Amino acid sequence: MLFESYFDRVIGAIELVIAFGSLIGLLGFIVSIMAIIFADSRHKKPFIYILLLCILLMGVCGVFTGVKYFRIHH
């Protein structure tokens, strides 16, 4: 009984971290695309690295996991 409650909380915390990572990845993807479009040539390279990192984060956590977890969609 005690271990079930503990593992339920651990699993809930892991789901929260994955959902939060998904939202951060999605937000970073949108912001980096906008920055690549509107930035000058010397500022584009760091945003390309951020874009690749956000794509990796969304690949690991799932694209819409955070949206579904926090019920942001309608």
Rosetta blueprint (number, residue, H / E / L):
1 M L
2 L H
3 F H
4 E H
5 S H
6 Y H
7 F H
8 D H
9 R H
10 V H
11 I H
12 G H
13 A H
14 I H
15 E H
16 L H
17 V H
18 I H
19 A H
20 F H
21 G H
22 S H
23 L H
24 I H
25 G H
26 L H
27 L H
28 G H
29 F H
30 I H
31 V H
32 S H
33 I H
34 M H
35 A H
36 I H
37 I H
38 F H
39 A L
40 D L
41 S H
42 R H
43 H H
44 K H
45 K H
46 P H
47 F H
48 I H
49 Y H
50 I H
51 L H
52 L H
53 L H
54 C H
55 I H
56 L H
57 L H
58 M H
59 G H
60 V H
61 C H
62 G L
63 V L
64 F L
65 T H
66 G H
67 V H
68 K H
69 Y H
70 F L
71 R L
72 I L
73 H L
74 H L
